[in-house]
Amino acid sequence: MTVRYNLAIEVIYGKNGLFKDEEIARAHQLREQAKTTSELRKALSVLLIAEAGLDAGKTSEILGISERTVFRNCGNIRNQDGVNRNTWGGRRHCRMTIEDKDSMRKKKGIKAL
């Protein structure tokens, strides 16, 4: 079971098991084209973990940023594939039901959108 799982991880995420090969290639590209220290740190956040085998703590110490920023940078590189990951949607902050809103609109003479 473990061998099969490790093989599946290697197929999906490459030999390092943390990042896909495309993500590492994106980080290399960003490193080569970086115009700011922020862009360079973002790329190195991935590369130091993926290729040098460092953990987030050591990477943050080397780059002079917090561990949270290392994870944020890795997430930014990971999410550059153009797939929309905003899955919140809906009415999560609404206090009124739709029926209450409709009745309020009718009382005030406002047409629904």
Rosetta blueprint (number, residue, H / E / L):
1 M L
2 T H
3 V H
4 R H
5 Y H
6 N H
7 L H
8 A H
9 I H
10 E H
11 V H
12 I H
13 Y H
14 G L
15 K L
16 N L
17 G L
18 L L
19 F L
20 K L
21 D H
22 E H
23 E H
24 I H
25 A H
26 R H
27 A H
28 H H
29 Q H
30 L H
31 R H
32 E H
33 Q H
34 A L
35 K L
36 T L
37 T H
38 S H
39 E H
40 L H
41 R H
42 K H
43 A H
44 L H
45 S H
46 V H
47 L H
48 L H
49 I H
50 A H
51 E L
52 A L
53 G L
54 L L
55 D L
56 A H
57 G H
58 K H
59 T H
60 S H
61 E H
62 I H
63 L H
64 G L
65 I L
66 S L
67 E H
68 R H
69 T H
70 V H
71 F H
72 R H
73 N H
74 C H
75 G H
76 N H
77 I H
78 R H
79 N L
80 Q L
81 D L
82 G L
83 V L
84 N L
85 R L
86 N L
87 T L
88 W L
89 G L
90 G L
91 R L
92 R L
93 H L
94 C L
95 R L
96 M L
97 T L
98 I H
99 E H
100 D H
101 K H
102 D H
103 S H
104 M H
105 R H
106 K H
107 K H
108 K H
109 G L
110 I L
111 K L
112 A L
113 L L
